[in-house]
Amino acid sequence: MNENRAGTVKKQSFLHGALILIVAIALVKIIGALFKIPLAWILTPVGNGYFGNAYSLYFPIFSLATAGFPIAISRLVSENSALGRYRDIRQIHTVSIKIFLLLGVVAFSVMFFGAKPYVDYAVSNNPQNALPAIYALAPAVFFNSLMAIYRGYYEGLRNMYPTAISEIIEALSKLLFGLVGAFMVIRIGMNQYAATQTVFGVKYASEEYARLATLPYAAAAAIFGVTVGSVVGFIFLFLYHKKNGDGITREMLKASPRPHAMKVTTSRLIRTAIPIALGSLAVNLSTLIDGTFLQKRVNDIMYTHPNVILTMYKSVLTQEVIKTNTVPNFLFGCFNNASTLFMLVPAITQAFGVSALPNVTEAWTGKNPRKIRKSIETVLRIVAMITIPAGLGLSVLSTPIAWLIYGSRNAPSVTGQILTLLGLGAIFAAMSTPINSMLQAVGRVDIPVKLLVCGLAIKLVLNYTLVGIPEINVMGAGTGTLVCYLFITVFALFFLCRETKIVPNFVSIFLKPFLASVICVTVAFFVQKFGAAVVPGKIATLAAIAVAGVIYIMCLLWFKALHKSDIIMLPKGQKIAKILEKHNWIR
C-alpha cells in the first residue's frame, strides 16, 4: 500500500465532504437523467416495468449482502482515526476485502438463481419477460460489493473524492453502454420485423406487438449498462488506492498502538454491519413490496373489476397493452417513473448522511457535548433546507414535471398523480437517511433497523390493502410510502434526541425552511398555471422551477436561516461568510 509522506491524514469538514458528494450526485443525476429519460421514451411504461422488476430484486439482495459494511467500515475507521489507532484502520481494510469477496459471490448467486422463482411469484402475466433484465443485472451485485470496500474506507477517513469520482465514472458507463444497448436491441428487432414479420424468430401480427416483444431484451440491454458501470467503477477505485494510498504515513503507524487481534476487528465489523445491513434491507424491501404487491393486486383487480381500471386509465392504455395482459406491468412502470423522481431527494441527503457519520462519530468518541450538538443541528438544518422545498415542489408540480421529464408517451398524468404523494414522502425519506446515520454514529445501530422494520410493516399492510381497492389501485403504493417514511423520521428524531440527550432548536431548524418553501412553491404553482396558457407547458414548468429556486434563496436570506458556522465549513467559506455578513444575511 502506498503511504503518503504528509504528517497527517487530510480530513474534510462535514459540509466540505457533503458538498463534494452533492456535486458528484448532481452530476450523476444529470447523467442519470440523460440515461433514464431517453430510456423511458424507448422502453415505454411496459419495458420500464421489466427494468423496475430487476431493481426490485437487486436492491434487497445488495443491501443485505453489502450495504451495511461501507457504513460500518466508515464508522470504525473514523472512530480509530479519532483515537490515533492507524494500525487498526489498516487492519479494517484487510478484513473487509475478505468479507466482501465472499458476500459478493453469495449475493450474485442468490440473485441469478433466485430470478426465476421471484418472477414466477411477482409477475402474474408473462413472467419470463422479466428474466433477461435480472440476469443482466446480477453481476453488478458482485462488483458493487467490491466498490463498497474502498468507498467505506475513504469515507471513514473523511476523503469523499474516491466515492464521488467513482460514482460519476459509473454513471457515465451506464449511460454509454445502457442507452446504446437498448436502442440497438429495439432497432434490430424492428428491422427484423420489417423484413420478415418476425422478431427474434417469432411471428407477430402488427408492428405494435412486435415492439412489445423487443422490450424485455431492450430492458436487459439497458440494465447491462449498469453492470458495466459497476465494473469500471471498481477498476477506478482499485487503481486509485494502488496509486494514492490512504494518507497514513510510516511515522503515524509507528506511533500507533498495537492493533486489536484480527478476530476482534472482524467481529466488531460484522456486529456493526449486520444491524445496518438489516436496516438498509428494510429500506430496499420497500421497492420489492412495490414491485411485487402492486402488480399482483392490480392483476387481481383486472380479474374482479377490470372496468374500473380500464375506465380510469382509458386515455393512456392501448389495446395492445390490454390484450397482452400487461396492464399491471404498465401501471408499475408508471409508478417506477414516479419513484425515479422521488429518489432524487433522498439521493442528495444521502451525501449528508455519509459525510455526517464520521464527523458525529468523532464528536461522540471525544465526548464533546457542544460539538455533538453543533454537528446534529448543522446536519438537520442543511437537510431541512434541501428536502422541504424539493419534496413540496415535486408534489405541487407533479404532473407538469412528469410531462416535462417523460413526455406524452409515458402516461405523465398517471405518473403525476402518484408523484403528488411520493413528493411529500420524499421529504421524510430524505430526512430519515442522515438521522439514521447519526444514530449509527452514536453507537445505536439497532434503532434504525427496528424503526425501518416497523415502517416496512406499515407499508406492507397499506400497500396490500389500498392497492387492492379498485378505485385507489396504484395510488395505494404512494400512500404506503408516505406513511412509512413519516413514521420512521419522527421516531428516529425522537430516539436521536433521547440517546444524545440533546434537543435541537426545531423551530429554527424546520420552521424557516418550511415557510420559505411554502412561499416559493405557491409562486411556482401560479407561474406554471398561468404561464402554460401563454407559452408551451414544458417552458412554463422550467420557468416555474427557476423562479421558485430564486425566491427560495431570497427567503432563506431574508429569514436569516443560514448560520455562519455552516458557511465557514464550505470551501472558501470565510470569503462567502464575509459577503453574507456584510448584507446581514446570516446569523
Buried (B, 14 or more C-beta within 10 A) or exposed (E): EEBBEEEEBEBBBBBBBBBBBBBBBEBBBEBBBBBBBBBBEBBBBBBBBBBBBBBBBBBBBBBBBBBBBBBBBBBBBBBBBBBEBBBBBBBBBEBBEEBBBEBBBBBBBBBBEBBBEBBEEBBBBBBEBBBBBBBBBBBBBBBBBBBBBBBBBBBBBBBBBBBBBBBBBBBBBBBBBBBEBBBEBBEBBBEBBEEEEBBBEEEBEEEBBBBBBBBBBBBBBBBBBBBBBBBBBBBBBBEBBEEBEBBBBEEBBEEBEEBBEEEEBBEBBBEBBBBBBBBBBBBBBBBBBBBBBBBBBBBBBBEEBEEBBEEBBEEBBBEBBBEBEBBBBBBBBBBBBBBBBBBBBBBBBBBBBBBBBBBBBBBBBEEEEEBBBBBBBBBBBBBBBBBBBBBBBBBBBBBBBBBBBBEEEBBBBBBBBBBBBBBBBBBBBBBBBBBBBBBBBBBBBBBBBBBBBBBBEBBBEBBBBBBBBBEBBBBBBBBBBBBBBBBBBBBBBEBBBEBBEBEBEEEBBBBBBBBBBBBBBBBBBEBBEEBBEEEEBBEBBBBBBEBBBEBBBBBBBEBBBBBBBBBBBBEEBEEBBEEBEEEEBBE
